[in-house]
Amino acid sequence: MKQFDVILFNMSNYSEWDEGVSNRNYHVLKQLLNRPEIGKILAVDYLPLTLKRAVRIFKEDLVLNIEGGQKVKRTFSSKVTKVSDKLYVYSDINFFLRPKKTMKDIRKTALELNFGDMVLWSFFPFIAPYWNDLGQKLTVFDAVDNWLLHSSYTKQQEKLKQAYEIIKNDTDLIFAVSQNLLHFFDDQPNVYWIPNGVDLKHYNKKFALVNRDIADIPRPIIGYIGVIQDKVDLDIIKYLAQQNKDKSIVLVGPVWNEQDEAKLALEQEKNVHFLGYKKYEDAPMYIQQFDIGIVPHKAAGFSASTNPMKIYEYLACVKPVVATDNVGTDNVKDIIVTAKDKEDFNKQVNLLLKNDSEAMREKRHQFIKKYSWFNTVNKMMELINNKLV
């Protein structure tokens, strides 16, 4: 098997993962570090599209150091950190002003680190107009969702449209997390549907102690874990709270500022509990206390292009799951229940709570095994290795 190096363009910063944030990008990187055919990885932190983000990156990633990392190179606008013999992290604040200069510097860094045959693997669409300057043997784009529909990128629509056109036309392999994204990339033969996965060992951990903030909440618990942002249908959550006074609605995750007003309204319901941000390390403890996991996402727009990782996490903890219909659940519809509106959502939650059994828990346990991150990345690597032959 021929070895190659990887330049990985990330949708997060390494420092965020170090602090307990988790996403598909993080799990793919973890798996790549264990692959024998991978030589070295240059993990490029999320590149700034605005001055505000550049200032944040400067403070968090250029001034501060990665724990256990060794600074290899530092300029005013960039930094290279050695995390291990296999992993280097590149942080930059220049991209929003001089994207070509950033790409030139990344290429130069790869050469200085003695990179040989390279695969460019990107979660970050905005680099597409400039990626031909890197000298890669193969270009891979991993589509986690459709950024054109994401509220954070409303001011970047034209750049995104241009980038996605280049991705459609010039990429050797595209991994799409949902069927919706397969269609977005015109169902081309180089586009492969590869849903998310889960770290089964992590979610099956046993905890001797459970944090009081959830241990003291009355059961049964209808639980949600994840960021409370605009894709979350808070009307469904409010309806569940009002229709189930004998149950607790527990929301684990940070709340976006735009949702503060809705959060205040929800907090008037005495059985709704906001527990705030929890690290990935603690996520299994919280999900294990749920009696049912919910995914009350808005069915239109952005959510349809996703494949919620929380579904896999709930299933890894053998919890029953109810999700809104049409939120990227095509591959798990045999094991979860979907609902068409808030009334149906409430009905399905109560049916699952009433009818859950040891047999159903075992069925979930067996189902989720095929969605380990090892299996997920293995599929990706098979496709890459076949292209490199």
C-alpha positions as CSV (number, residue, x, y, z in Angstrom):
1,M,0.0,0.0,0.0
2,K,1.5,3.3,-1.1
3,Q,1.9,6.0,1.6
4,F,0.8,9.6,1.1
5,D,0.5,12.8,3.1
6,V,-2.6,14.8,3.7
7,I,-3.4,18.5,3.8
8,L,-6.7,18.7,5.7
9,F,-8.7,21.9,5.5
10,N,-10.9,22.0,8.6
11,M,-14.3,23.4,9.5
12,S,-13.1,24.0,13.1
13,N,-9.9,24.9,14.9
14,Y,-7.7,22.2,16.5
15,S,-7.9,24.2,19.8
16,E,-11.7,23.9,19.8
17,W,-11.3,20.1,19.5
18,D,-8.7,20.2,22.3
19,E,-11.4,21.9,24.5
20,G,-14.0,19.2,23.9
21,V,-15.8,20.3,20.7
22,S,-16.7,17.3,18.4
23,N,-17.8,17.0,14.8
24,R,-17.3,14.8,11.7
25,N,-14.1,16.6,10.9
26,Y,-12.6,15.8,14.3
27,H,-13.4,12.1,14.1
28,V,-12.1,11.8,10.5
29,L,-8.8,13.3,11.7
30,K,-8.6,10.9,14.6
31,Q,-9.0,8.0,12.3
32,L,-6.5,9.2,9.7
33,L,-3.9,9.4,12.4
34,N,-4.2,5.7,12.9
35,R,-4.0,4.7,9.2
36,P,-0.8,3.1,8.0
37,E,-1.1,4.6,4.5
38,I,-1.1,8.1,5.9
39,G,2.4,9.6,6.3
40,K,2.0,13.2,7.7
41,I,-1.0,15.4,8.1
42,L,-1.0,19.2,7.9
43,A,-4.3,20.1,9.6
44,V,-5.3,23.7,8.5
45,D,-7.5,25.4,11.1
46,Y,-10.7,27.1,9.9
47,L,-9.6,30.0,7.7
48,P,-11.1,33.4,8.5
49,L,-13.6,35.0,6.2
50,T,-13.9,38.2,8.2
51,L,-11.7,40.5,10.3
52,K,-13.7,39.6,13.4
53,R,-12.9,35.9,12.9
54,A,-9.3,36.7,12.1
55,V,-8.9,38.6,15.4
56,R,-10.4,35.6,17.3
57,I,-8.0,33.2,15.6
58,F,-5.1,35.5,16.4
59,K,-6.0,35.6,20.1
60,E,-6.9,31.9,20.4
61,D,-4.5,30.1,18.1
62,L,-1.6,32.4,17.3
63,V,-1.0,33.9,20.7
64,L,-2.0,30.8,22.8
65,N,-0.3,27.4,22.2
66,I,-1.8,24.0,21.7
67,E,-1.4,22.0,24.9
68,G,1.6,19.6,24.4
69,G,2.3,21.1,21.0
70,Q,5.7,22.4,19.8
71,K,5.8,25.7,17.9
72,V,7.7,25.0,14.6
73,K,7.2,28.3,12.8
74,R,5.6,31.6,13.7
75,T,5.0,34.8,11.6
76,F,2.7,37.7,12.4
77,S,-0.1,36.1,10.4
78,S,0.5,32.3,10.8
79,K,1.8,29.6,13.0
80,V,2.8,25.9,12.5
81,T,2.6,23.6,15.6
82,K,3.9,20.1,15.8
83,V,1.4,17.9,17.8
84,S,3.1,14.6,17.0
85,D,5.5,13.1,14.4
86,K,2.4,12.6,12.2
87,L,0.4,15.7,12.9
88,Y,1.1,19.4,12.3
89,V,-1.5,22.2,12.8
90,Y,-1.4,25.4,10.6
91,S,-3.2,28.5,11.8
92,D,-3.7,31.6,9.7
93,I,-5.4,35.0,9.9
94,N,-4.6,36.2,6.3
95,F,-7.1,34.3,4.2
96,F,-10.0,36.8,4.1
97,L,-7.6,39.5,2.7
98,R,-5.1,37.5,0.7
99,P,-6.3,33.9,0.0
100,K,-3.7,33.2,-2.7
101,K,-0.9,34.2,-0.3
102,T,-2.3,31.9,2.4
103,M,-2.4,28.9,0.0
104,K,1.2,29.7,-1.1
105,D,2.3,29.7,2.5
106,I,0.5,26.4,3.2
107,R,2.2,24.9,0.1
108,K,5.6,26.2,1.3
109,T,5.0,24.7,4.8
110,A,4.1,21.3,3.3
111,L,7.4,21.3,1.4
112,E,9.4,22.4,4.5
113,L,7.8,19.4,6.3
114,N,9.0,17.1,3.5
115,F,5.6,16.2,2.3
116,G,5.7,13.8,-0.7
117,D,2.6,12.7,-2.7
118,M,-0.3,14.7,-1.2
119,V,-4.0,14.3,-0.9
120,L,-5.9,17.6,-0.4
121,W,-8.9,16.8,1.9
122,S,-11.2,19.7,2.6
123,F,-14.3,20.3,4.7
124,F,-14.0,24.0,3.9
125,P,-15.5,25.0,0.5
126,F,-14.0,28.5,0.3
127,I,-10.6,27.2,-0.7
128,A,-11.8,25.7,-4.0
129,P,-10.9,28.6,-6.2
130,Y,-7.3,28.4,-5.0
131,W,-6.6,24.7,-4.3
132,N,-4.9,24.0,-7.7
133,D,-1.8,25.8,-6.4
134,L,-1.1,23.1,-3.8
135,G,0.3,20.4,-6.0
136,Q,-1.9,17.6,-4.7
137,K,-2.2,14.2,-6.4
138,L,-5.9,13.9,-5.5
139,T,-8.6,16.4,-4.3
140,V,-11.3,15.3,-1.9
141,F,-14.2,17.4,-0.6
142,D,-16.2,16.2,2.4
143,A,-19.6,17.8,2.4
144,V,-21.0,17.9,5.9
145,D,-23.9,20.1,5.0
146,N,-24.9,22.8,2.5
147,W,-23.3,26.0,3.6
148,L,-25.4,28.0,1.2
149,L,-28.4,27.4,3.5
150,H,-26.4,28.1,6.7
151,S,-27.4,31.4,8.5
152,S,-23.7,32.1,9.3
153,Y,-22.8,32.5,5.6
154,T,-25.6,34.7,4.3
155,K,-23.0,37.4,3.4
156,Q,-20.8,34.9,1.5
157,Q,-23.4,33.6,-1.0
158,E,-21.6,34.6,-4.2
159,K,-18.3,33.2,-3.0
160,L,-19.9,30.0,-1.9
161,K,-21.8,29.5,-5.2
162,Q,-18.5,30.0,-7.1
163,A,-16.7,27.6,-4.8
164,Y,-19.4,24.9,-5.1
165,E,-19.3,25.1,-8.9
166,I,-15.6,24.4,-8.8
167,I,-16.1,21.6,-6.3
168,K,-18.7,20.0,-8.6
169,N,-16.4,20.3,-11.7
170,D,-12.9,19.8,-10.4
171,T,-13.0,17.4,-7.4
172,D,-11.7,13.8,-7.7
173,L,-13.9,12.6,-4.9
174,I,-16.9,14.1,-3.0
175,F,-18.2,12.5,0.2
176,A,-21.8,13.6,0.9
177,V,-23.2,13.1,4.4
178,S,-26.8,13.0,3.2
179,Q,-28.9,12.0,0.2
180,N,-29.9,15.6,-0.2
181,L,-26.3,16.5,-0.8
182,L,-25.9,13.8,-3.4
183,H,-28.5,15.6,-5.4
184,F,-26.9,19.0,-4.7
185,F,-23.8,17.7,-6.3
186,D,-25.8,16.5,-9.3
187,D,-25.6,12.8,-8.5
188,Q,-22.2,12.7,-10.3
189,P,-20.4,9.3,-10.3
190,N,-17.5,10.7,-8.2
191,V,-20.0,11.6,-5.4
192,Y,-20.5,9.0,-2.6
193,W,-23.0,9.0,0.2
194,I,-21.1,8.4,3.4
195,P,-23.2,9.2,6.5
196,N,-21.8,10.1,9.9
197,G,-20.6,7.6,12.5
198,V,-20.0,7.3,16.2
199,D,-17.3,6.3,18.7
200,L,-19.1,3.3,20.2
201,K,-16.5,2.8,23.0
202,H,-16.8,6.4,24.0
203,Y,-20.6,6.3,24.3
204,N,-20.6,3.0,26.1
205,K,-18.4,4.3,28.9
206,K,-19.6,3.7,32.4
207,F,-19.7,6.5,34.9
208,A,-19.4,5.9,38.7
209,L,-20.8,9.4,39.4
210,V,-23.4,11.4,37.4
211,N,-23.3,15.2,37.5
212,R,-25.9,16.7,39.8
213,D,-27.3,19.0,37.2
214,I,-29.0,16.1,35.5
215,A,-29.0,13.5,38.3
216,D,-31.5,15.6,40.2
217,I,-33.9,16.1,37.4
218,P,-37.1,14.1,37.6
219,R,-37.6,11.2,35.2
220,P,-38.6,10.4,32.5
221,I,-36.3,12.7,30.6
222,I,-36.9,13.7,27.0
223,G,-33.4,14.9,26.0
224,Y,-31.7,16.9,23.3
225,I,-27.9,17.4,23.0
226,G,-26.4,19.9,20.6
227,V,-26.2,23.6,19.9
228,I,-29.5,25.4,20.3
229,Q,-29.4,27.4,17.1
230,D,-31.9,28.5,14.4
231,K,-32.3,25.0,12.9
232,V,-33.8,23.8,16.2
233,D,-37.6,24.0,16.2
234,L,-38.3,25.5,19.7
235,D,-42.0,25.4,19.0
236,I,-41.8,21.6,19.1
237,I,-39.9,21.7,22.4
238,K,-42.4,24.1,23.9
239,Y,-45.3,21.9,22.8
240,L,-43.6,18.8,24.3
241,A,-43.1,20.7,27.6
242,Q,-46.8,21.8,27.7
243,Q,-48.2,18.4,26.8
244,N,-45.9,16.4,29.1
245,K,-46.0,18.1,32.5
246,D,-45.1,14.7,34.1
247,K,-41.8,14.6,32.1
248,S,-38.6,16.7,32.0
249,I,-37.4,18.3,28.9
250,V,-33.6,18.5,29.1
251,L,-31.5,20.5,26.6
252,V,-27.8,20.0,26.7
253,G,-25.7,22.5,24.7
254,P,-24.9,26.2,24.2
255,V,-27.6,28.6,23.1
256,W,-26.9,31.0,20.2
257,N,-27.5,34.6,21.1
258,E,-30.3,34.8,18.5
259,Q,-32.2,32.3,20.5
260,D,-32.0,34.1,23.8
261,E,-35.5,35.5,23.7
262,A,-37.0,32.0,22.8
263,K,-34.9,30.5,25.6
264,L,-36.4,32.9,28.1
265,A,-39.9,32.0,27.0
266,L,-39.1,28.3,27.3
267,E,-37.7,28.7,30.7
268,Q,-41.2,29.7,31.9
269,E,-42.1,26.0,31.5
270,K,-41.1,24.5,34.8
271,N,-40.2,21.1,33.3
272,V,-37.7,22.6,30.8
273,H,-34.0,22.4,31.8
274,F,-31.2,24.2,30.0
275,L,-27.9,22.6,31.1
276,G,-25.5,24.5,28.8
277,Y,-22.4,23.5,26.9
278,K,-20.8,20.1,27.9
279,K,-17.5,18.7,26.6
280,Y,-17.5,15.7,24.3
281,E,-15.9,13.8,27.2
282,D,-19.0,14.2,29.3
283,A,-21.6,13.8,26.5
284,P,-22.2,10.0,27.1
285,M,-23.0,10.6,30.8
286,Y,-25.8,13.0,29.9
287,I,-27.3,11.0,27.1
288,Q,-27.2,7.9,29.3
289,Q,-29.6,9.7,31.6
290,F,-32.1,10.4,28.8
291,D,-35.2,8.1,28.5
292,I,-35.5,9.2,24.9
293,G,-33.4,11.3,22.5
294,I,-35.1,13.9,20.2
295,V,-34.0,15.8,17.1
296,P,-36.6,18.6,16.7
297,H,-35.0,20.3,13.7
298,K,-36.8,22.5,11.2
299,A,-37.5,20.3,8.2
300,A,-37.0,22.9,5.5
301,G,-33.7,24.3,4.2
302,F,-30.4,23.6,5.9
303,S,-31.5,20.7,8.1
304,A,-32.4,18.6,5.0
305,S,-28.7,18.6,4.0
306,T,-27.4,17.3,7.3
307,N,-27.1,13.9,9.0
308,P,-27.3,14.6,12.7
309,M,-24.5,13.0,14.7
310,K,-26.6,13.1,17.8
311,I,-28.8,10.4,16.3
312,Y,-25.9,8.0,16.3
313,E,-24.9,9.1,19.8
314,Y,-28.4,8.4,21.1
315,L,-28.5,5.0,19.4
316,A,-25.0,4.2,20.8
317,C,-26.5,4.7,24.2
318,V,-29.4,2.5,23.0
319,K,-32.0,5.3,23.5
320,P,-35.2,5.5,21.4
321,V,-35.1,8.4,19.0
322,V,-37.7,10.7,17.4
323,A,-36.7,13.2,14.7
324,T,-38.5,15.6,12.5
325,D,-39.1,14.2,9.1
326,N,-36.7,15.2,6.3
327,V,-33.7,16.2,8.3
328,G,-31.2,13.8,6.8
329,T,-32.4,10.6,8.4
330,D,-32.7,8.4,5.3
331,N,-30.2,5.8,6.4
332,V,-31.6,5.4,10.0
333,K,-35.3,5.3,9.3
334,D,-35.5,1.6,10.1
335,I,-34.4,2.2,13.7
336,I,-35.7,5.7,14.6
337,V,-39.2,7.3,14.3
338,T,-39.8,10.5,12.3
339,A,-42.7,12.9,12.9
340,K,-44.4,15.3,10.5
341,D,-45.5,18.1,12.9
342,K,-45.4,18.9,16.6
343,E,-48.6,16.9,17.4
344,D,-47.1,13.8,15.7
345,F,-43.8,14.4,17.4
346,N,-45.5,14.4,20.8
347,K,-47.5,11.3,19.9
348,Q,-44.4,9.4,18.8
349,V,-42.4,10.4,21.9
350,N,-45.0,9.0,24.1
351,L,-45.5,5.8,22.1
352,L,-41.7,5.1,22.2
353,L,-41.5,5.7,25.9
354,K,-44.4,3.4,26.6
355,N,-43.3,0.6,24.3
356,D,-39.5,0.6,24.8
357,S,-38.1,-2.8,25.7
358,E,-34.9,-4.8,26.1
359,A,-35.4,-6.3,22.7
360,M,-35.6,-2.8,21.1
361,R,-32.5,-1.7,23.0
362,E,-30.6,-4.8,21.7
363,K,-31.8,-4.0,18.1
364,R,-30.4,-0.5,18.4
365,H,-27.1,-1.8,19.8
366,Q,-26.7,-4.2,16.8
367,F,-27.8,-1.5,14.3
368,I,-25.3,1.1,15.3
369,K,-22.3,-1.2,15.2
370,K,-22.0,-0.7,11.4
371,Y,-21.7,3.1,11.9
372,S,-18.5,3.2,13.8
373,W,-16.1,6.0,12.8
374,F,-13.6,3.3,11.9
375,N,-16.0,1.8,9.3
376,T,-17.0,5.2,8.0
377,V,-13.4,6.4,7.4
378,N,-12.5,2.9,6.1
379,K,-15.0,3.4,3.2
380,M,-13.5,6.8,2.5
381,M,-10.0,5.4,2.4
382,E,-10.9,2.6,0.1
383,L,-12.2,5.1,-2.4
384,I,-9.1,7.3,-2.1
385,N,-6.7,4.3,-2.4
386,N,-8.5,3.1,-5.5
387,K,-8.1,6.5,-7.1
388,L,-4.4,6.7,-6.3
389,V,-3.6,3.3,-7.8
